[in-house]
Amino acid sequence: MKLFLLFLLSLEFLTVPVRKVGEYDLVSLNSIRKSFGFPALKAGRKSGFVAYGHKVWIYPDDSTYRVDGTDFPTDEILFDSSGLYLSADVWADILSRVTPRTYYWDTEKKRFIVSRYPPSVKEARLDEKGDTVIFVLRFNGDLKPRLREKNGGLSISIKRGFYRGRWKFRDSRGLFEVVKVFHTLKGVTFDIRYAGEIRWWKESSPGLLKVYFVGEGGSNAAPLSGEKPVKGSGKKRKISLIVIDPGHGGKDPGAIGPRGTKEKNITLSIAKKLKRILEKKLGVRVLLTRDRDRFVPLLERAKIANRAGADLFISIHCNSGRNRKASGVETYFLSEPRTEWERAVAAYENSAIKYEIKNMVDTTDILKYILMDMAQNEFLRESQDLAAYIEQSLAKTLKKPDRGVKQAGFYVLFGAYMPAVLVEVGFLSNRREEKLLASRKYQEKIAYGIYRGIKKFKEKYERGR
């Protein structure tokens, strides 16, 4: 069941015919086109396809591929009587550029790993200073690189780390033969092959690794085990774009109150009011995951925020329970549920997945396993703080019971690469509260309550606490 849900919510796999030539895994253009059903492009010896409105051309004579008019050189092209081939790593780069998913080539299983989430390794680059070459890695703060020396090189492995970018590096100093990137289902490995005798040392802090290399006898050589503290970048954090997610919509009505009030209509109305207030009072940009009564898949909502580069993600919902007298507000961040109530609320809100995936299984028992692979781990503390500010402000503004900050596994928050919370603004199952929630005046109060919580969080967050 664990592997099934991981496949369902995070990773998929694409298997294609592979041709092994030297150290390269080659995949043909025809195999890619057939796997996706992309329309073909052909002009002389160059070939390509159209994918989601993007044009891809392969130029075998120039050792180049072009995506939407931008050229990328590569020496990993083969053109012979059996067809046009590129290395699987090149295809992973192309597919990540022109499709909604991110692709990695699994060198162990010889297949593409397909992810809905942003890469957890954000940057890999070579810097050069004097006779020193610096390999810099930036990644999610919960990941821990492992460095291992081997004959003629150094291996840097990051379990649960996935990187999208250059899969081959070379330095101009000639210290390395090459730096190559390999993925398996376990994570990513950066394989550094030396061209000669090398000394190295490292600096590390959460989310950052710098490895310094000098040739034997270089003036900047340092002890092999030398550790140096890494100074902060000094950049101020700023919240300028917020995504508001009105829960449910379209064919998914959400909770329905005794009077027939639908959750999807309440959340949309509150979200529009909150958008107006935030833009006017805080001067930030605000995007809605939906601005009308339409269905947006749960697993797409955080992706909308990621693509926009949002700084905060707020999902608005109405509560419901068997106890018709239950009332008040509660705010959630993404983590393993601790109580039966938290599990029940998550199970109810997650039930909308039935509109997206058939034969869905109960998944609450393996949430902890999935959390290991989620981008939200990096923002767990900020999400918890944001939830606390909103909860306190909302309960005070509405003069309603403060049911507290809670944690559970909401699909809508999965993969959000920013502080993200889900706000339950009241109980539609309570007749009195249902009447209030349907009132435009009360919806305005809710919006102001959430705004005040966001404002407090923004002030402390931007001060760096």
C-alpha positions as CSV (number, residue, x, y, z in Angstrom):
1,M,0.0,0.0,0.0
2,K,2.9,2.4,0.7
3,L,4.3,2.1,-2.7
4,F,0.9,2.4,-4.3
5,L,0.1,5.7,-2.6
6,L,3.6,7.0,-3.2
7,F,3.0,6.2,-6.9
8,L,-0.5,7.7,-6.7
9,L,0.3,11.0,-5.0
10,S,4.0,11.7,-5.8
11,L,5.7,9.6,-8.4
12,E,4.8,7.8,-11.6
13,F,7.1,5.9,-14.1
14,L,7.5,5.9,-17.8
15,T,9.3,2.9,-19.4
16,V,10.6,3.2,-23.0
17,P,12.9,1.1,-25.2
18,V,16.6,1.9,-24.4
19,R,19.6,1.6,-26.6
20,K,22.9,1.3,-24.7
21,V,25.9,3.0,-26.5
22,G,29.0,3.3,-24.4
23,E,28.0,5.0,-21.1
24,Y,24.9,6.5,-22.5
25,D,21.3,5.3,-22.3
26,L,19.7,6.4,-25.6
27,V,16.0,6.8,-26.3
28,S,14.6,7.4,-29.8
29,L,12.5,10.3,-30.9
30,N,9.9,7.9,-32.2
31,S,9.6,6.2,-28.7
32,I,9.0,9.6,-27.0
33,R,6.4,10.7,-29.6
34,K,4.5,7.4,-29.4
35,S,4.6,7.3,-25.6
36,F,2.9,10.7,-25.4
37,G,1.0,10.9,-28.7
38,F,2.8,14.1,-29.7
39,P,2.3,15.4,-33.3
40,A,5.4,15.0,-35.4
41,L,7.5,17.8,-36.9
42,K,9.8,17.2,-39.9
43,A,12.0,19.4,-42.1
44,G,14.9,17.9,-43.9
45,R,17.2,16.1,-41.4
46,K,15.8,17.9,-38.4
47,S,12.8,16.3,-36.6
48,G,10.7,17.1,-33.6
49,F,7.2,17.3,-32.1
50,V,4.6,19.6,-30.6
51,A,3.9,19.2,-26.9
52,Y,1.3,21.2,-25.0
53,G,1.8,24.1,-27.5
54,H,5.6,23.9,-27.2
55,K,7.8,23.1,-30.3
56,V,10.7,20.8,-29.9
57,W,13.3,20.4,-32.7
58,I,16.3,18.1,-32.8
59,Y,19.2,19.1,-35.1
60,P,21.5,16.1,-35.5
61,D,24.0,17.9,-37.7
62,D,24.5,20.7,-35.3
63,S,24.4,18.6,-32.1
64,T,21.6,20.8,-30.8
65,Y,18.0,20.6,-29.6
66,R,15.7,23.6,-29.6
67,V,12.7,24.2,-27.3
68,D,10.5,27.2,-28.2
69,G,13.3,28.9,-30.1
70,T,16.0,28.4,-27.5
71,D,18.9,26.3,-28.5
72,F,20.7,23.8,-26.2
73,P,24.0,22.2,-27.3
74,T,24.5,18.5,-26.6
75,D,27.0,15.8,-27.7
76,E,24.5,13.1,-26.8
77,I,22.8,12.7,-30.2
78,L,22.9,9.7,-32.4
79,F,21.4,9.6,-35.9
80,D,21.7,6.5,-38.0
81,S,19.5,4.2,-40.2
82,S,17.4,3.1,-37.2
83,G,16.4,6.6,-36.2
84,L,17.2,9.7,-34.2
85,Y,18.3,9.2,-30.6
86,L,19.1,11.4,-27.6
87,S,20.4,10.4,-24.2
88,A,17.7,9.7,-21.6
89,D,19.0,12.7,-19.5
90,V,18.5,15.0,-22.5
91,W,14.9,13.7,-22.9
92,A,14.3,14.3,-19.1
93,D,15.3,17.9,-19.6
94,I,13.1,18.4,-22.7
95,L,10.1,16.7,-21.2
96,S,10.4,18.8,-18.0
97,R,10.4,21.9,-20.1
98,V,7.3,21.1,-22.2
99,T,5.0,19.0,-20.0
100,P,3.3,19.8,-16.6
101,R,5.5,17.2,-14.8
102,T,9.2,16.9,-13.9
103,Y,11.2,14.0,-15.3
104,Y,14.3,12.2,-14.0
105,W,16.1,9.3,-15.6
106,D,16.5,6.3,-13.3
107,T,19.9,4.9,-14.2
108,E,19.3,1.8,-12.1
109,K,15.8,0.7,-13.4
110,K,16.2,2.3,-16.9
111,R,13.0,4.3,-16.8
112,F,11.8,7.8,-16.3
113,I,10.7,8.9,-12.8
114,V,7.8,11.4,-13.2
115,S,7.0,13.8,-10.3
116,R,4.2,16.3,-9.7
117,Y,6.4,18.2,-7.2
118,P,9.2,20.7,-7.7
119,P,12.8,19.3,-7.4
120,S,14.0,19.1,-3.8
121,V,17.6,20.0,-4.9
122,K,17.2,23.6,-6.1
123,E,20.6,24.3,-7.5
124,A,23.9,22.7,-8.5
125,R,26.7,24.7,-10.0
126,L,30.5,25.1,-10.2
127,D,32.1,28.3,-9.1
128,E,35.8,29.1,-9.7
129,K,38.0,31.4,-7.6
130,G,41.7,31.5,-8.2
131,D,43.0,28.0,-8.3
132,T,39.9,26.7,-6.4
133,V,36.8,25.1,-7.8
134,I,33.7,25.2,-5.6
135,F,30.8,22.8,-6.1
136,V,27.7,24.4,-4.7
137,L,24.4,22.6,-3.8
138,R,21.2,24.1,-2.5
139,F,18.4,21.9,-1.4
140,N,15.4,21.5,1.0
141,G,16.6,21.9,4.6
142,D,15.5,18.5,5.7
143,L,17.9,16.7,3.2
144,K,21.3,15.5,4.3
145,P,24.0,15.0,1.6
146,R,26.4,12.1,2.1
147,L,30.0,12.5,0.8
148,R,32.0,9.4,0.0
149,E,35.5,9.2,-1.5
150,K,36.2,6.6,-4.1
151,N,39.0,5.8,-6.5
152,G,39.6,8.9,-8.6
153,G,36.8,11.0,-7.3
154,L,34.1,12.0,-4.9
155,S,30.5,11.0,-4.7
156,I,27.8,13.2,-3.2
157,S,24.5,11.4,-2.6
158,I,21.3,13.0,-1.4
159,K,18.6,10.5,-0.3
160,R,15.1,11.7,-1.3
161,G,16.8,14.5,-3.3
162,F,15.8,15.1,-6.9
163,Y,17.5,17.6,-9.2
164,R,16.4,19.1,-12.4
165,G,19.1,21.0,-14.4
166,R,22.4,20.2,-16.0
167,W,23.3,16.6,-15.9
168,K,27.0,17.1,-16.8
169,F,29.5,19.7,-15.5
170,R,33.1,20.6,-16.5
171,D,35.4,23.1,-14.9
172,S,37.8,25.4,-16.9
173,R,40.7,24.7,-14.4
174,G,40.9,21.1,-15.6
175,L,40.6,19.6,-12.0
176,F,37.7,17.3,-13.1
177,E,37.3,15.0,-16.0
178,V,33.5,15.5,-15.5
179,V,30.8,15.9,-12.9
180,K,27.8,13.7,-13.8
181,V,24.3,13.5,-12.2
182,F,22.6,10.2,-11.6
183,H,19.1,9.5,-10.3
184,T,17.5,6.4,-8.9
185,L,14.3,6.1,-6.9
186,K,16.3,6.6,-3.8
187,G,17.5,10.1,-4.8
188,V,20.3,11.9,-6.7
189,T,24.1,11.4,-6.8
190,F,26.6,13.9,-8.1
191,D,29.6,11.8,-9.3
192,I,32.8,13.9,-9.5
193,R,35.7,12.3,-11.4
194,Y,39.1,13.9,-10.8
195,A,41.6,14.6,-13.6
196,G,44.5,14.4,-11.2
197,E,45.5,14.7,-7.5
198,I,42.9,16.7,-5.6
199,R,42.4,18.1,-2.1
200,W,39.0,19.0,-0.9
201,W,37.1,20.4,2.1
202,K,33.5,21.4,2.8
203,E,31.3,24.0,4.3
204,S,27.7,23.0,5.2
205,S,24.5,24.3,6.8
206,P,20.9,23.2,6.5
207,G,20.0,23.5,2.8
208,L,23.5,24.4,1.6
209,L,26.7,22.5,0.8
210,K,29.9,23.9,-0.6
211,V,32.8,21.6,-1.5
212,Y,36.1,23.3,-2.3
213,F,38.6,21.6,-4.6
214,V,42.2,22.5,-5.4
215,G,44.9,20.6,-7.2
216,E,47.6,19.0,-5.1
217,G,50.0,21.8,-3.9
218,G,47.5,24.6,-4.7
219,S,47.8,27.7,-2.5
220,N,44.3,27.4,-1.1
221,A,44.7,23.8,0.0
222,A,43.1,23.0,3.4
223,P,42.9,19.9,5.6
224,L,40.7,17.2,4.2
225,S,38.4,17.3,7.2
226,G,38.3,21.1,7.5
227,E,34.9,22.5,8.4
228,K,34.0,26.2,8.1
229,P,30.8,27.9,9.1
230,V,28.6,29.2,6.3
231,K,27.4,32.7,6.6
232,G,23.9,33.7,5.7
233,S,23.1,35.3,2.4
234,G,21.9,38.5,4.1
235,K,18.8,38.5,1.8
236,K,15.6,39.7,3.4
237,R,12.6,37.5,3.0
238,K,9.5,39.2,1.6
239,I,5.9,38.1,1.1
240,S,4.7,39.7,-2.2
241,L,2.4,37.0,-3.7
242,I,-0.3,35.0,-1.9
243,V,-2.4,32.2,-3.4
244,I,-5.9,31.8,-1.9
245,D,-7.6,28.5,-2.5
246,P,-11.4,28.4,-2.2
247,G,-12.2,24.8,-1.2
248,H,-14.2,22.5,-3.5
249,G,-16.1,23.8,-6.6
250,G,-17.9,22.5,-9.7
251,K,-19.0,18.9,-9.3
252,D,-17.6,18.8,-5.8
253,P,-20.0,20.8,-3.6
254,G,-18.1,20.1,-0.3
255,A,-20.2,20.1,2.9
256,I,-23.9,20.9,2.6
257,G,-25.7,22.4,5.6
258,P,-29.2,21.5,6.9
259,R,-30.6,24.5,5.0
260,G,-28.9,23.4,1.8
261,T,-25.9,25.8,1.9
262,K,-23.0,24.5,-0.1
263,E,-19.5,24.8,1.1
264,K,-18.1,25.6,-2.4
265,N,-20.1,28.8,-2.6
266,I,-19.1,30.0,0.9
267,T,-15.4,29.5,0.3
268,L,-15.4,31.2,-3.0
269,S,-17.2,34.3,-1.6
270,I,-14.8,34.5,1.3
271,A,-11.8,34.1,-0.9
272,K,-12.8,36.9,-3.2
273,K,-13.3,39.2,-0.2
274,L,-10.0,38.2,1.3
275,K,-8.3,38.9,-2.0
276,R,-9.6,42.4,-2.2
277,I,-8.6,43.1,1.5
278,L,-5.1,41.8,1.1
279,E,-4.4,43.7,-2.1
280,K,-5.8,46.9,-0.6
281,K,-4.3,46.6,3.0
282,L,-1.0,44.8,2.4
283,G,-0.2,45.8,-1.2
284,V,0.5,42.2,-2.2
285,R,-0.5,40.3,-5.3
286,V,-3.2,37.7,-4.7
287,L,-4.2,34.8,-7.0
288,L,-7.2,32.5,-6.6
289,T,-7.0,28.8,-7.6
290,R,-10.5,29.3,-8.9
291,D,-12.5,32.5,-9.4
292,R,-15.8,30.9,-10.3
293,D,-17.8,27.7,-9.7
294,R,-15.5,25.2,-11.4
295,F,-13.8,22.0,-10.3
296,V,-10.0,22.1,-9.7
297,P,-8.3,18.8,-8.7
298,L,-6.9,18.7,-5.2
299,L,-3.5,17.7,-6.4
300,E,-3.4,20.6,-8.8
301,R,-4.0,23.4,-6.4
302,A,-0.6,23.6,-4.7
303,K,0.9,23.2,-8.2
304,I,-0.8,26.5,-9.2
305,A,0.9,28.2,-6.3
306,N,4.3,26.6,-7.1
307,R,4.1,27.7,-10.7
308,A,3.2,31.2,-9.7
309,G,6.1,31.4,-7.2
310,A,3.8,32.2,-4.4
311,D,5.1,33.0,-0.9
312,L,2.0,31.8,1.0
313,F,-0.8,29.3,0.3
314,I,-4.2,29.6,2.2
315,S,-6.9,27.0,1.6
316,I,-10.4,28.0,2.9
317,H,-13.0,25.5,3.9
318,C,-16.1,25.0,6.1
319,N,-16.2,22.3,8.7
320,S,-18.9,19.6,9.3
321,G,-19.4,17.0,12.0
322,R,-21.9,14.5,13.4
323,N,-22.3,16.7,16.5
324,R,-24.7,19.4,15.2
325,K,-23.9,21.7,18.1
326,A,-20.1,21.8,17.2
327,S,-19.0,25.3,16.3
328,G,-15.9,27.5,16.1
329,V,-12.8,27.8,13.9
330,E,-9.7,25.7,13.5
331,T,-6.6,26.0,11.3
332,Y,-4.4,23.2,10.0
333,F,-0.9,22.7,8.7
334,L,0.4,19.7,7.0
335,S,1.8,16.9,9.2
336,E,0.9,13.6,10.6
337,P,-2.5,13.7,12.5
338,R,-2.3,13.2,16.2
339,T,-6.0,12.7,17.1
340,E,-9.1,10.9,15.7
341,W,-10.7,14.3,15.0
342,E,-7.8,15.5,12.9
343,R,-7.9,12.2,11.0
344,A,-11.6,12.6,10.4
345,V,-11.4,16.2,9.2
346,A,-8.6,15.3,6.8
347,A,-10.5,12.2,5.6
348,Y,-13.6,14.3,4.8
349,E,-11.7,17.1,3.0
350,N,-9.6,14.5,1.1
351,S,-12.8,12.7,0.0
352,A,-12.9,15.0,-3.0
353,I,-10.1,12.9,-4.5
354,K,-12.9,10.5,-5.5
355,Y,-13.7,13.0,-8.3
356,E,-10.2,12.5,-9.6
357,I,-9.1,8.9,-9.0
358,K,-11.2,5.8,-9.1
359,N,-10.8,3.0,-6.6
360,M,-9.1,5.2,-4.0
361,V,-7.9,3.4,-0.9
362,D,-7.7,4.6,2.7
363,T,-4.3,6.2,3.1
364,T,-4.2,7.8,6.5
365,D,-2.1,5.0,8.0
366,I,0.9,5.7,5.7
367,L,0.9,9.5,5.8
368,K,4.1,9.5,7.8
369,Y,5.9,7.6,5.0
370,I,4.7,10.1,2.4
371,L,5.6,13.2,4.4
372,M,9.3,12.1,4.1
373,D,9.1,13.1,0.4
374,M,7.1,16.3,0.6
375,A,8.3,19.8,-0.1
376,Q,6.3,21.0,2.9
377,N,8.9,19.6,5.3
378,E,11.1,22.6,4.7
379,F,8.3,25.0,5.7
380,L,6.8,23.0,8.6
381,R,7.7,25.6,11.2
382,E,6.5,28.6,9.1
383,S,3.3,26.8,8.3
384,Q,2.7,26.1,12.0
385,D,3.3,29.7,12.9
386,L,1.1,31.0,10.1
387,A,-1.7,28.7,11.3
388,A,-1.4,30.0,14.8
389,Y,-1.6,33.7,13.8
390,I,-4.7,33.0,11.6
391,E,-6.4,30.9,14.2
392,Q,-6.0,33.4,17.0
393,S,-7.0,36.4,14.8
394,L,-10.0,34.6,13.3
395,A,-11.4,33.3,16.6
396,K,-11.0,36.8,18.2
397,T,-12.6,38.6,15.2
398,L,-15.6,36.3,15.0
399,K,-15.9,35.8,18.8
400,K,-16.2,32.1,18.1
401,P,-14.7,29.1,20.0
402,D,-11.0,28.8,19.2
403,R,-10.6,25.0,18.5
404,G,-6.9,25.4,18.1
405,V,-4.1,24.8,15.6
406,K,-4.2,21.2,14.3
407,Q,-2.2,19.0,12.0
408,A,-3.3,16.5,9.4
409,G,-2.6,15.2,5.9
410,F,-4.6,17.3,3.5
411,Y,-4.0,16.4,-0.1
412,V,-4.6,20.0,-1.1
413,L,-1.4,21.1,0.8
414,F,0.8,18.3,-0.7
415,G,3.8,19.6,-2.6
416,A,3.2,23.3,-1.7
417,Y,6.7,24.8,-1.7
418,M,5.9,27.7,0.7
419,P,4.2,28.1,4.1
420,A,0.7,26.6,3.6
421,V,-2.4,26.2,5.8
422,L,-6.0,25.1,5.6
423,V,-8.6,27.2,7.5
424,E,-11.9,25.7,8.7
425,V,-14.0,28.9,9.1
426,G,-17.0,27.4,10.8
427,F,-19.4,24.4,10.9
428,L,-22.0,24.1,8.2
429,S,-23.5,21.2,10.1
430,N,-24.6,23.7,12.8
431,R,-27.8,25.4,11.8
432,R,-26.9,28.7,13.5
433,E,-23.4,28.8,12.1
434,E,-24.7,27.8,8.7
435,K,-26.9,30.9,8.7
436,L,-24.0,33.1,9.7
437,L,-21.7,31.6,7.1
438,A,-24.2,32.3,4.3
439,S,-24.3,36.0,5.4
440,R,-22.2,38.4,3.3
441,K,-21.5,40.5,6.4
442,Y,-20.2,37.5,8.3
443,Q,-18.1,36.4,5.3
444,E,-16.5,39.8,5.4
445,K,-15.6,39.4,9.1
446,I,-14.1,36.0,8.3
447,A,-12.0,37.6,5.5
448,Y,-10.8,40.3,7.9
449,G,-9.9,37.8,10.6
450,I,-7.8,35.8,8.2
451,Y,-6.2,39.0,6.8
452,R,-5.1,40.1,10.3
453,G,-3.5,36.7,10.9
454,I,-1.6,36.9,7.6
455,K,-0.6,40.5,8.4
456,K,1.0,39.5,11.8
457,F,2.8,36.6,10.2
458,K,4.1,38.7,7.3
459,E,5.5,41.3,9.7
460,K,7.4,38.7,11.8
461,Y,8.5,36.7,8.8
462,E,9.9,39.6,7.0
463,R,11.8,40.7,10.1
464,G,13.4,37.3,10.1
465,R,12.0,36.7,13.6
